[in-house]
Amino acid sequence: MWTPTTEGDRTMLHTARRLLVPLLVTAAGAGLVIAPGSAEAAGISGTVVVSGALKVRATASLSGTIVGQVVNNQRITVQCVVVGTSVRGPVRTTNFWDRLATGRYISHAYVRTARAIPRCAAAAPQAVRTTPATVAYKIGTVRSADGSVNVRTGPSTTASVAGTFTTGTQVRLACMVAGDFVGGTVSSTNQWDRTTAGTYVSHAYMVTPALPLCAGTTTRPVTAVQQTTAQFIAAAVPGAQLGWRQYGVPPSVTIAQAILESGWGRSGLSAVDKNYFGIKCFNGVYGSLANGCHAYKTNECTAAGQCFSTTATFRTYASMSNSFRDHGNFLRVNSRYKPAFTYTKNANKFIWTVWKAGYATDPNYYTKITGIMAANGLYKYDTWK
């Protein structure tokens, strides 16, 4: 909901309210109706269905100038409908817009009426389309075990939220683009699906037919192969045990940290770059086990708890094994973790010492790691036993 914050905003709101006064006339027992005064006369009564408030615009478009607002359950009178921007609302998805008595518009996606609304008369027959604009689309279904899925204005987790979809929602999709990598209920992918309304939803939470690339797009999205927990652990063991033999980090610790920090390999870093521990490049240097650096938008937080968006470069690897070995090397060469290597044959004491040395700020990090080790039987991979 827009709230005036300046004198200019308050003047605009006052003007918009003044414009809407002749539009709405109270009739006893009949709610709010539009006063007659045009070729369409009194029009058809309707009810607004919206969470919060719905913007009234000067034209039948989401880019039209905002001239006022109506609220949920408000009774209105609609003179006629015109074709405009397609909108997905709580009542329907449509490109029809309702014209009010002042010539202002609200999307018909938010309006319930008891009967059909006539098309607005046009100055010339060719000025009005006889049917809503046809947009090629395919139906996708939202599948989420993580609650509501954000709908965004762009293919990025930092783009503004334009709404939400609940699991089971069927969505009209036009095409796909490559964007930020997301690990979701369905997959781990950087594919984002563009809706017919021009918004985006991560394909990590969508079940869809094959979608075409959006016009002007040349980069095809990448989807990571999903692994079961057993498959992930089986793939992790060789690299973790090699890392222990080379650097002294217990395999159970390495595997548990990878599970926690990569979300069982579903993070963008692990799925795309085989980086399971978030190890960064430093001034472009990535060591002998990585094969390059990849810049990502990320959030960083200060010790005082203030967080901000920034860009960070992370190491990329040719294999999962190399990532696990580099994790061992990273701990070995950092002097702060030297005391932990007294316990290369005691996994719990090792991760306790690493955590206390400042590896993670999460107060429950040690409990989480040891819980993963116990729940998944990872101690059996500590080969010295």
C-alpha positions, 0 to 999 in steps of 0.5 A, a space after each residue: 500500500 502506498 503511503 504519502 511521505 512528502 507534501 507533494 505526495 499528500 497533495 497528489 493523494 488529496 487530488 486523487 480523493 477529490 477526483 474519486 468523490 463524484 465517482 462514489 455516491 452512497 445509496 442507503 442499503 445499496 453500498 457505493 455505486 457510480 453516479 450515471 453520467 455517460 453513455 453507459 449510464 449507471 453500469 454494473 455493480 461489483 465488489 473489490 477483492 484485494 489484500 490491502 488496497 488496489 491502485 486506480 490508474 489513469 490508463 488500463 496498464 500497470 504502468 499507468 499513472 496512479 490516481 487513487 485506490 480502492 480497498 477490499 470488499 469496497 462496492 464499485 460500479 463498472 461502466 464497461 471493460 477495455 483490453 490492457 495489461 494482463 494481470 494475475 489477481 485473486 479472482 482471475 488472470 485477465 487483460 480486461 480492465 474496468 472503466 469507472 465513471 471518471 474514466 479511471 481504471 482498475 484491473 478486472 482481475 480483482 473484481 467480482 460482478 453478478 453479470 457480464 460487463 459490456 465492452 467500452 464503445 470505441 471511436 472506431 471499430 479497429 480501436 477495440 480488440 474483439 477478444 483479449 490478447 492471446 499469449 502463448 503459454 504452458 501451465 506449470 504447477 507450484 510444488 513447495 515444501 518450504 511454504 509460499 514461493 515468491 514471485 519476483 519482478 526479475 529472475 533473481 532472489 534480490 528482485 522485488 517480490 511481486 506476490 506469492 504462490 502456494 503449493 499446488 497453484 497452477 501458473 501460466 508460463 510463457 518462457 524461461 531465462 537463466 538467473 540466480 541459482 536456487 535450491 528448491 523442492 523440485 530441483 536446484 537450478 538457475 532457471 526462472 520461469 516468466 509468467 504471462 504477466 511478466 513476473 518470474 518464479 524460480 523453476 526450483 519450485 515448478 513442475 512444467 512442460 518444456 518451456 522455450 527460451 525467452 526472446 532475446 535470451 541465448 544462455 540456457 539455464 542449468 539444472 543440477 542432478 538431484 541426489 538422494 542422501 545416500 547417493 550424496 554420502 557415497 559420492 562424498 566419501 572418497 574425497 573426504 577420506 583422501 582429504 583426511 590422509 592428505 591434511 588430517 581432517 576426519 572424513 565424518 567432519 568433512 562430509 557433515 560440514 558439506 551436508 550442512 553448508 551445501 544443503 546436500 549439494 543443492 546450493 548454487 555454489 555446489 551444483 554449478 561450481 562444485 564448491 561445497 564449503 563456500 571457500 572464496 577466492 582472495 584477490 583472484 588467487 584460488 590455490 592449486 586444487 580449484 580451477 577458477 573463481 565465480 562472482 556471485 551476489 551475496 549478503 554479508 553481515 558485520 559483527 554488529 548484525 548489520 547486513 548488506 548486499 555485495 559481490 563475492 568471488 568463490 572458488 570453482 572446482 573440477 570435481 567434488 573430491 577436489 572441493 573436499 580436499 581443498 577444505 582440508 587444505 584450507 583448515 590445515 594452512 590457517 593457523 587459527 585451526 592448528 589446535 584442532 589437528 591434535 584431534 585428527 582421530 577424534 571427530 567430535 573434539 576436532 569440530 569442537 576446536 574448529 568451531 571454537 576457533 571461529 569457523 562459524 558464528 552459529 551458536 548451534 554449529 557444533 550441535 548441528 554437525 555432530 547431529 548430522 554425523 550421528 544421524 547418518 552414521 558418518 563416523 564409520 568413514 573415519 578409517 582409523 577405527 
